[in-house]
Amino acid sequence: MQNLGIRLEAAYLYGSYAKGYAHKDSDIDVALVSPDLTGWVDDFEKMRPALLEMDSRIEPVRFHPDNFREENPLAWEVKTTGIPLLGNGKNDKRRAATKRKRNMKR
């Protein structure tokens, strides 16, 4: 992604592969966090060269860091159940779990 001008801050494997129940037809869910991504259609144009070279089962979900917060249900799922591939994911998991415990006490 770096050669495409996309600076990744974090990347996670999530979904069935991260949870250990993938089957032969499962897609491979990957979350990408970058200030160069908006999460919109324009990202596909930026990423097209890399996407053409990837395994077709890989499903990249894009996040701008401003949108990768626990308030976003998908971001929370990625942070709490995903496997960090790049970045400081252990801290994300800890923060998300602590915030969830606080919210459950209310």
N, C-alpha and C positions, 0 to 999 in steps of 0.2 A: 504494500500500500504506500510505503514511503516514496517509491519511485513514481507514484501517481499524484504526489503532492498531498497525500492524506496522512497526517500525523496521528497515529493511534496513541491514545492515553491508556486504554484498557481493552482487553478482549476476553470473552468468556465463552466456554462451551456450556450450554444449558439444555434443558429438555430431556428427552428419553436417553440420550447417550450419557449425559451427566448423572442422571438418576439410576442408570444401570438397567434399564428395561427396553433398550433398543432392539428392533428386529430387522430382518433383511430389507424391509421396505421403508425403514425410518429415515427421515431427513436428519441432517446434522445441523442443529441450531447453534448459531454463533452470534454473539452480540458484540458489536464494535462501537467503541466510544472515541469520538474525535471532534475537536473544534472545527474541523473541516467538513463535517457531515451535518446535514440538517434533518435527516430522517425522511426526506421527501424524494420525489421522483428524480430530481437533479442528481442525487447521489448515484443513481444507477449509471448515468452518463460518465461520471467521474470514475466509477469502479468497473466499467464495462471491460477493459482489458484484463483485469484480474479475474473477473467473474467468468470470462470465457476460458480461462486456464484452470479453474477450480473444478473439483468433483461436482457434478450436477446435483448431488444430494445436499450440498452445503447451502443453508438458508441464512444469509447474513441479515441481521436486523441492526439498523444503524441508529445511533443516539448521538446527539450533541451533548456535551457534558451538562449543560443547563437542564436538559430533560432526563438525565440519568439520576433520578432522585427516588427516594422511597415512596413518595406520593404517587409515582407512576407505577401502576400494578405490575407491568411487565418488567420494569427496571428492578422493582423489589424482588420479583421471582428470580430474575437473573442473579442478583446480588446474594440472595439467600440460598439458592439451590445450585447455582452455576459453579463451574470449575474455572478459576482464573487462569488464563493463558498468557496474559500480558498485563502489567500494571500491579497495583496494590490491592488485589481483591480480598485478601484476608481482612483488611481493615473495613472494607465495604460490608462483608458478611457480619462482622462484629457490630458495626454501627446499625445495620438493618435489624439484627436480632435484638439489640438493646432497645431500639425505638419500638419494635413490635411489642416487647414486654411492657414498656411504659404505656403504650396505647391500650393494652389488654387490661391494665390495672384501673383504667379510668371508667 
